[in-house]
Amino acid sequence: MIPVRLIVSIAIVAAIAFMVVIASSNLRVLLAEQQVEKECRSLESSLCTMLSSGAARDIDETGAAEGTKRIQTFSLPDSLVYLCFGGDPDFSGTGVFQPDLIEDGTVIVYKVEGGSNKVMWLPKETCKFREGTIVDNKWVIAGTGQSYIIHSGGKITLVFECVQKSHQVYILIHGNDGISP
């Protein structure tokens, strides 16, 4: 009788321990996703204010005045797989990241380890993200336009600038890496 009770007790304790481990890993994923979403919602609020009251720099004019900028520092979880402004870098689910735009760059997509893609749609009229590159000491849109991808967690500082190209307003993104044209 005692060995049967011992086996049943061990089985119950093992089942409870297994459920606690599963629950804690799910909780870690949920908390990481909430942290990224909070950072993105804060950015969205800041960008809406910038776009409604700021000025856009015409990137086709070499002597144009700077556009309105927002510098945002993100505290992202270490379990971040990617955070993309303007597209879904792993749209096919293959693990190969592509900077292609979705819906003219009006989206933020992120993923943490153990979680699935999370998508935040932004207003199509205003929030059109583009990755920036420096050309002749000026930040311009990279190529014909591509999304900006962050590949890891930690503290990351980005510059978001209101720019204009062919009378279309975009949000130009580049790292705050000490280059200030």
Secondary structure as GFF3:
##gff-version 3
##sequence-region A 1 181
A	DSSP	alpha_helix	2	53	.	.	.	ID=ss1
A	DSSP	beta_strand	57	58	.	.	.	ID=ss2
A	DSSP	beta_strand	69	76	.	.	.	ID=ss3
A	DSSP	beta_strand	80	85	.	.	.	ID=ss4
A	DSSP	three_ten_helix	103	105	.	.	.	ID=ss5
A	DSSP	beta_strand	107	112	.	.	.	ID=ss6
A	DSSP	beta_strand	118	121	.	.	.	ID=ss7
A	DSSP	beta_strand	129	135	.	.	.	ID=ss8
A	DSSP	beta_strand	138	141	.	.	.	ID=ss9
A	DSSP	beta_strand	148	150	.	.	.	ID=ss10
A	DSSP	beta_strand	154	165	.	.	.	ID=ss11
A	DSSP	beta_strand	168	175	.	.	.	ID=ss12
###
